[in-house]
Amino acid sequence: MHRFVVVDPESDAATEAMTTYFAELDDRFPTGFDPGDTQVSDAHTMRPPTGAFVIATEAAGGAAVACGGLLTIGDGIGEIKRMWVSPAARGQGLGRRLLADLEGRSRRLGHHTLRLDTNGVLDEAIAMYTSAGYRSIERYNDNPFAQRWFEKRHV
């Protein structure tokens, strides 16, 4: 069973997970993917008390097989960033469990609304978000790689 652990977004575990995630995006996006300095510039927003960076591991001290960041972008509004599941761990419901974990953390931070963006080629992510109750919304940020924007209100 996977365990979810909050880590510093600049930790070795987080950096390794995001490096693998960014490489996958670079392979999958027709125009490639260049994260620039987002890993460093976004790190402060994904730390307590207004955010979190979560990794999933198969065992204590094991390598991350999934990750996701949570941050506050407005009064009562959170955003999920950097959500990724290793190809080797896909198909086991890990993405859904990670999403639920991030949603719970969002509620505990006082968010009434949770947003996220994604690229149009990430069909699996779009299907998961939609089936989890996220609805399409208009662009809310300036992410140059985002093509779809979603929102979910907590009940």
SULDA-V677660 format. One record per backbone hydrogen bond with DSSP energy under -1.0 kcal/mol. NH is the residue of the N-H (numbers start at 0). CO is the residue of the C=O. Records with the same first field share a line. If there is no record, write none. Layout:
NH: CO  CO
This chain:
2: 56
4: 54
6: 52
10: 7
14: 10
15: 11
16: 12
17: 13
18: 14
19: 15
20: 16
21: 17
22: 18
23: 19
24: 20
25: 21
26: 22
27: 23
28: 24
31: 28
37: 34
40: 36
41: 37
44: 41
45: 42
49: 46
51: 69
53: 67
54: 4
55: 65
56: 2
61: 58
64: 55
66: 83
67: 53
68: 80
69: 51
70: 78
72: 76
73: 76
76: 73
77: 112
78: 70
79: 114
80: 68
83: 66
85: 64
88: 85
96: 92
97: 93
98: 94
99: 95
100: 96
101: 97
102: 98
103: 99
104: 100
105: 101
106: 102
107: 103
108: 104
109: 106
110: 105
111: 75
112: 75
113: 151
114: 77
115: 149
117: 147
121: 118
122: 120
125: 121
126: 122
127: 123
128: 124
129: 125
130: 126
131: 127
132: 129
133: 128
134: 150
136: 148
146: 117
147: 117
149: 115
150: 134
151: 113
153: 111
